[in-house]
Amino acid sequence: MKIQKSQASDWRSETEIQWCPGCGNYAILEALSQALVVLGLEPWQVCIVSGIGQAGKLPHYLRCNFLHGLHGRTLAQATGVKLANPELAVIAIGGDGDIYGEGGGHLVHAFRRNLDITCLVHNNGVYGLTKGQPSPTSSCGSVTRMTPKGTCTPSLNPVALGIGAEGTFVSRGFAGSKDHLTGLIVRAVRHRGFGFVDILQPCVTYNKVNTFQWYAERIYDLEASGHDPRNRETALVRALEWPDSDARIPIGVFYVEQRRTYEEQVPTLASGVLTQAASYAGLLKRLLEDFK
């Protein structure tokens, strides 16, 4: 894929970035900027939705529509945006705490519903905004300020969850492989359905174990290994290679299938985009008067 790096800067806003130097979020921001160029989208065609957390700041650094909402409600809000205007390319962005912790219930149903939105998760295994508490993807035994003797629960496997919850595009990327991540984002946005990308994103401040070097020594490309992403059973086997063991870590597209999107099955949308529909203010007023 030819990356037009000179044009990626056109998407960047003038807002000062508030991340720690060396944070993996910088690479994700750059990969997303490059992906938007490859996709040929204009800023007015895109809406990025985020919640609370370091990852949730990302939309501030891009020139496009965005909705910065409540913690853990990123996918619920992205659903509302997409149903109101299906013509928008809607991208939901959050951290592992926001999407997998507080928003875990919304994630399961987003896989099931298969809305035509993209979900990018900055997965660093900690709550980076609130000083490094363990997150759902922290490895068992992780020592943090909140767990000085180590965590006592197994880590969530987002990729296996996505495959099991009927996801139609389930993938994993790595912030240290920026061009590969750019390609994953492009494919996720182009996918007709819920495009999910779990992104391994080292936190240089609070996670001293899962560093860029630690990941670089373990990751391997699924595509290069001959994996067939249309085979659900094989995809699940690959998904379970990690984090339950110290095995090598696969990145790439684990599973993909085509299924009708949620918005294609909503009767109200059959008559057109809601944002362009006629005003029902008069009808609403009459309905409210009935309650007097």
VODREN-618594 format. One record per residue (C-alpha): x, y, z. Coordinates in Angstrom, 2 decimals, m for minus. Layout:
// VODREN-618594
{{X; Y; Z}} ...
END
This chain:
// VODREN-618594
{{0.00; 0.00; 0.00}} {{1.35; 3.43; m0.93}} {{0.99; 5.80; 2.04}} {{0.65; 9.47; 1.15}} {{2.34; 10.82; 4.26}} {{2.50; 14.37; 2.97}} {{m1.30; 14.53; 2.88}} {{m1.94; 12.88; 6.23}} {{m1.00; 16.14; 7.94}} {{m4.01; 17.79; 6.28}} {{m6.23; 15.91; 8.73}} {{m4.40; 17.14; 11.80}} {{m5.85; 19.97; 13.88}} {{m3.83; 22.67; 15.61}} {{m4.79; 21.41; 19.08}} {{m1.75; 20.70; 21.25}} {{m1.39; 16.96; 21.93}} {{m1.63; 16.04; 25.60}} {{m0.07; 12.56; 25.58}} {{3.16; 11.45; 27.25}} {{6.25; 11.54; 24.98}} {{6.69; 8.12; 23.38}} {{3.07; 7.05; 23.92}} {{1.74; 4.49; 21.44}} {{m1.24; 6.78; 20.80}} {{0.91; 8.94; 18.51}} {{1.40; 6.06; 16.09}} {{m2.33; 5.29; 16.13}} {{m3.13; 8.92; 15.36}} {{m0.68; 8.87; 12.45}} {{m1.99; 5.53; 11.16}} {{m5.59; 6.77; 11.25}} {{m4.62; 10.03; 9.50}} {{m2.90; 8.06; 6.74}} {{m5.82; 5.64; 6.45}} {{m8.26; 8.51; 5.93}} {{m6.10; 9.74; 3.06}} {{m5.98; 6.28; 1.47}} {{m9.76; 6.00; 1.83}} {{m10.20; 9.29; m0.05}} {{m12.57; 10.69; 2.57}} {{m13.13; 14.37; 3.30}} {{m13.39; 15.69; 6.89}} {{m17.10; 16.44; 6.54}} {{m17.75; 12.79; 5.62}} {{m16.28; 11.45; 8.87}} {{m17.50; 11.50; 12.48}} {{m15.25; 10.18; 15.23}} {{m16.92; 9.25; 18.52}} {{m14.96; 8.79; 21.73}} {{m15.42; 8.48; 25.48}} {{m13.22; 9.35; 28.45}} {{m9.54; 8.40; 28.63}} {{m6.26; 9.17; 26.92}} {{m7.52; 7.46; 23.74}} {{m10.68; 9.55; 23.97}} {{m8.63; 12.69; 23.30}} {{m7.69; 11.56; 19.79}} {{m10.62; 13.23; 17.94}} {{m9.43; 16.61; 19.26}} {{m6.31; 16.23; 17.14}} {{m8.11; 15.67; 13.82}} {{m10.04; 18.00; 11.51}} {{m13.44; 16.32; 11.22}} {{m16.78; 15.97; 12.98}} {{m16.50; 14.39; 16.41}} {{m18.58; 13.57; 19.47}} {{m16.75; 13.32; 22.79}} {{m19.21; 11.69; 25.16}} {{m19.53; 9.70; 28.37}} {{m17.15; 7.07; 29.73}} {{m18.04; 3.60; 28.49}} {{m20.78; 4.83; 26.17}} {{m18.70; 5.32; 23.04}} {{m20.39; 2.58; 21.00}} {{m23.88; 3.56; 22.14}} {{m23.24; 7.11; 20.97}} {{m21.65; 5.95; 17.72}} {{m24.77; 3.85; 17.09}} {{m26.94; 6.95; 17.44}} {{m24.76; 8.93; 15.04}} {{m24.80; 6.17; 12.42}} {{m28.56; 5.65; 12.62}} {{m29.18; 9.39; 12.35}} {{m26.92; 9.70; 9.31}} {{m25.83; 6.39; 7.71}} {{m23.97; 8.35; 5.04}} {{m21.25; 9.27; 7.55}} {{m18.15; 7.15; 8.06}} {{m18.45; 6.66; 11.82}} {{m15.34; 5.67; 13.77}} {{m15.59; 4.82; 17.48}} {{m12.36; 5.24; 19.45}} {{m11.58; 4.35; 23.05}} {{m9.16; 2.67; 25.40}} {{m9.36; m0.80; 26.90}} {{m10.97; 0.62; 30.04}} {{m13.56; 2.62; 28.10}} {{m14.52; m0.05; 25.54}} {{m13.78; m3.33; 27.36}} {{m14.50; m2.25; 30.96}} {{m17.31; 0.29; 31.34}} {{m18.41; m0.28; 27.75}} {{m18.09; m4.06; 27.62}} {{m21.83; m4.68; 27.39}} {{m22.17; m2.25; 24.50}} {{m19.28; m3.97; 22.68}} {{m20.94; m7.41; 22.79}} {{m24.13; m6.06; 21.23}} {{m22.22; m3.98; 18.69}} {{m20.71; m7.23; 17.38}} {{m24.17; m8.81; 17.25}} {{m25.93; m5.87; 15.60}} {{m23.26; m5.39; 12.95}} {{m23.72; m1.67; 12.37}} {{m21.55; m0.28; 9.60}} {{m19.13; 1.50; 11.94}} {{m15.45; 1.10; 12.76}} {{m14.17; 0.52; 16.30}} {{m10.53; 1.22; 17.17}} {{m9.44; 0.24; 20.69}} {{m6.18; 1.55; 22.18}} {{m5.28; m1.50; 24.28}} {{m2.42; m0.87; 26.71}} {{m3.56; m3.01; 29.65}} {{m3.96; m0.09; 32.08}} {{m6.17; 2.91; 32.81}} {{m3.75; 5.49; 31.44}} {{m5.75; 8.63; 32.32}} {{m6.33; 7.75; 35.98}} {{m2.79; 6.71; 36.91}} {{m2.38; 3.13; 35.83}} {{m4.99; 0.98; 37.53}} {{m5.43; m2.52; 36.01}} {{m7.84; m2.77; 33.09}} {{m9.78; m5.77; 31.73}} {{m6.79; m6.65; 29.52}} {{m4.14; m6.47; 32.25}} {{m2.35; m9.80; 32.47}} {{m3.01; m11.98; 35.50}} {{m0.56; m11.01; 38.24}} {{0.00; m7.45; 36.96}} {{1.43; m5.24; 39.69}} {{0.00; m1.71; 39.81}} {{m0.61; 0.94; 42.47}} {{m4.05; m0.54; 42.99}} {{m2.80; m4.15; 42.99}} {{0.63; m4.17; 44.70}} {{0.44; m7.97; 45.05}} {{m0.74; m8.49; 41.48}} {{m4.14; m8.83; 39.84}} {{m6.09; m12.00; 40.52}} {{m8.24; m12.25; 37.39}} {{m7.45; m13.54; 33.89}} {{m7.22; m10.92; 31.15}} {{m10.03; m10.39; 28.67}} {{m9.36; m11.66; 25.14}} {{m11.12; m9.07; 22.92}} {{m10.42; m10.94; 19.67}} {{m11.87; m14.22; 20.93}} {{m14.84; m12.27; 22.32}} {{m15.47; m10.66; 18.94}} {{m15.40; m13.96; 17.08}} {{m17.68; m15.60; 19.64}} {{m20.11; m12.68; 19.63}} {{m20.75; m12.96; 15.87}} {{m18.40; m10.16; 14.80}} {{m18.00; m9.79; 11.04}} {{m14.54; m8.14; 10.98}} {{m12.28; m8.97; 13.90}} {{m8.64; m7.90; 13.83}} {{m5.65; m6.92; 15.94}} {{m2.95; m4.38; 15.17}} {{0.20; m3.05; 16.84}} {{1.14; 0.60; 17.28}} {{4.76; m0.33; 16.56}} {{3.82; m1.57; 13.06}} {{2.31; 1.64; 11.75}} {{1.97; 0.80; 8.06}} {{0.42; m2.58; 8.88}} {{m1.98; m0.81; 11.26}} {{m2.87; 1.72; 8.57}} {{m3.84; m1.12; 6.26}} {{m5.99; m2.73; 8.95}} {{m7.86; 0.52; 9.57}} {{m8.48; 0.96; 5.84}} {{m9.90; m2.55; 5.61}} {{m12.01; m2.08; 8.74}} {{m13.59; 1.13; 7.41}} {{m14.23; m0.40; 3.98}} {{m15.84; m3.47; 5.54}} {{m19.62; m3.37; 5.24}} {{m20.41; m3.97; 8.89}} {{m18.76; m3.64; 12.31}} {{m15.03; m3.24; 11.67}} {{m13.19; m4.03; 14.92}} {{m9.47; m3.38; 15.46}} {{m7.88; m4.18; 18.83}} {{m4.63; m2.18; 18.85}} {{m1.73; m3.20; 21.10}} {{m0.61; 0.23; 22.31}} {{2.33; 0.37; 24.76}} {{1.91; 2.77; 27.69}} {{5.39; 4.12; 28.41}} {{4.38; 5.54; 31.79}} {{2.35; 2.88; 33.60}} {{3.01; m0.41; 31.80}} {{6.69; m1.28; 31.98}} {{6.18; m4.90; 30.89}} {{4.34; m4.74; 27.54}} {{6.77; m2.35; 25.89}} {{7.36; m1.75; 22.17}} {{10.36; m4.09; 22.32}} {{8.39; m6.76; 24.24}} {{5.71; m6.81; 21.54}} {{8.18; m6.58; 18.66}} {{9.87; m9.78; 19.86}} {{6.58; m11.70; 19.89}} {{4.20; m10.50; 17.17}} {{3.77; m12.20; 13.81}} {{1.60; m11.43; 10.78}} {{m1.37; m13.75; 10.34}} {{m1.55; m13.10; 6.62}} {{2.08; m14.07; 6.12}} {{1.43; m17.32; 7.99}} {{m1.28; m18.39; 5.52}} {{m4.26; m17.88; 7.85}} {{m7.70; m17.96; 6.17}} {{m9.87; m15.29; 7.87}} {{m13.05; m16.87; 6.46}} {{m12.61; m19.94; 8.67}} {{m14.26; m19.17; 12.02}} {{m12.90; m22.20; 13.86}} {{m9.32; m21.53; 12.80}} {{m9.75; m17.84; 13.66}} {{m10.77; m18.74; 17.20}} {{m7.78; m21.07; 17.59}} {{m5.47; m18.24; 16.51}} {{m7.23; m15.80; 18.84}} {{m6.57; m18.09; 21.81}} {{m2.83; m18.23; 21.20}} {{m2.45; m15.15; 23.39}} {{m2.87; m13.67; 26.05}} {{m3.51; m16.93; 27.93}} {{0.07; m18.01; 27.37}} {{3.44; m16.47; 26.61}} {{3.22; m17.68; 23.02}} {{3.82; m15.51; 19.97}} {{1.19; m12.83; 19.34}} {{m0.69; m12.85; 16.01}} {{m1.74; m9.55; 14.41}} {{m3.90; m9.00; 11.35}} {{m7.43; m9.99; 10.36}} {{m8.59; m13.04; 12.33}} {{m12.11; m13.36; 10.98}} {{m14.27; m11.73; 8.33}} {{m17.70; m12.48; 6.90}} {{m20.47; m10.61; 5.11}} {{m23.81; m10.17; 6.84}} {{m26.59; m7.59; 6.56}} {{m25.89; m4.49; 8.60}} {{m28.16; m3.35; 11.38}} {{m29.15; m0.12; 9.65}} {{m30.16; m2.04; 6.52}} {{m32.80; m3.77; 8.65}} {{m34.23; m0.70; 10.45}} {{m37.63; 0.04; 8.82}} {{m37.47; 3.76; 9.62}} {{m34.35; 4.19; 7.49}} {{m35.98; 2.66; 4.42}} {{m37.56; 6.01; 3.61}} {{m34.28; 7.94; 3.78}} {{m31.68; 9.49; 6.05}} {{m33.16; 10.80; 9.31}} {{m31.11; 14.00; 9.23}} {{m32.84; 14.90; 5.94}} {{m36.34; 13.86; 6.99}} {{m39.21; 16.30; 7.33}} {{m39.68; 17.98; 10.70}} {{m42.13; 16.33; 13.07}} {{m42.20; 19.23; 15.51}} {{m45.94; 19.76; 15.04}} {{m46.74; 16.11; 15.67}} {{m44.53; 16.06; 18.76}} {{m46.29; 19.15; 20.13}} {{m49.72; 17.51; 19.69}} {{m48.53; 14.33; 21.39}} {{m47.23; 16.31; 24.36}} {{m50.52; 18.17; 24.66}} {{m52.28; 14.82; 25.09}} {{m50.48; 14.39; 28.40}} {{m51.77; 17.65; 29.86}} 
END
